[in-house]
Amino acid sequence: MNKTKRNYIPFIAGMATMILLACLISASLAKEDPPAAQPQTEVQAGDLRLACSEAGIALFGVERAAPGEKVTAENGAELPAVLTYTDEKGEVHYYVEAKTIGDILDVAIGVSYHPEIDCVDFGARPRLDDKGEQTLDITGKPAWATGDVVCDIQYMLTTDKNGKKIATAFGSNLTSGGLTYTVNTGKNAASPWENMGETEEEWIARHERVRQATPLMKVEYGASGGMYTEVDPAEVDLSSWSGTAIKGQKFQSDEEGDIVQDFFFTPYLGEYAVITIENTGTKEAAVVFTRPCTVGNRTDDTFAGVRIPAGQKLTRAFRIDYDRPLENQLRLRASNYLDEAIELTLTAEQYRFGK
């Protein structure tokens, strides 16, 4: 059998297996509204049968793609979300378009065809430059980003005063391609501004610009990520309390100056998640929420970052989409812009209804 070509292959009568593989590696993400009922398309290959759009897709009993629904490839082609294949013994099998199932299962970074290994790669995509061209790693091979940050070499390339290229890696040491990777942590760590190639004054000034650009105790509502949409806490009916994850628990910043706390809510306990953040330390805290993907350890969506002065309290509320139960993780990350120690007291609760 010939290997699947890298580009989408049109439907060709009698080549049922080729059609199946082409659909699975198509580069589609966007969906459109389900069309009106259409006649089924069947392709005969001997006594085997391959049909399009006979079945839809559901997750935990909730429909995510209706029977007959199409997905749209990046080139505009319309493709079936599901193929139904009947084998020679009459048993039916279902094949879901790869990027569609990657979206439903919330795979970090998505799904791409990976030509170097000739695979449909869940949780990987090419690293592109500002011209949209794939970059190369330090060995000269095409560079790929993955949904598992442990597998990625994260580094910043700099040039020292003598013109020597130095890559500062976060998490590992290695030498390759004439570049030396170092980790600046622990007792022998350089100062933060030296790591960034700045003077202390430049480093402080840059952080102050970021600080001033971050709203003070003010959240813009409406941002969505996964099953969450941030809303005004006044929308929540506080009489419909259904559970408390943590209540009045204190958290202090780690050696890197951050507080990181994950929350896992469920749509089965109600429509709203509410997190109260009280700055019980002596320094201002910057707080941002992100949503880690279900498959992979990267974060996907970022909600508004805000500053909370010492002694102040802020409540943030998120309306929950019942149809996306896998995408239920929220991550709070807090820090001080100058890496000073902070302390927060957190309460996380869930409520059944809005007002």
Buried (B, 14 or more C-beta within 10 A) or exposed (E): EEEBEEEBBEBEEEBBBBBBBBBBBBBBBEBEEBEEEEEEEEBEBEEEBBBBBBBBBEBEEEEBBBBBBBBBBEEEBEBBBBBBBBEEEEEEEEBBBBBBBBBBBBBBBBBBBBEEEEEBBBBBBBBEEEEEEEEEEBEEEEBBBBBBBEEBBEBEEEEEEEEEEBBBBBEEEBEEEEBBBBBBEEEEEEEBBEBBBBEEEEBBEBBEEEBEEBEEEEBEBEBBBBBBBBBEBEBBBEEBBBEEBBEEEEBEBEEEBEBBBEBEBBBEBBBBBBBBBBBBBEBBBBBBBBBBBBBBBBBBBBBBBBBBEEEBEBBBBBBBBEBBBBBBBBBBBBBBBBBBBBBBBBBBBBBBEBE
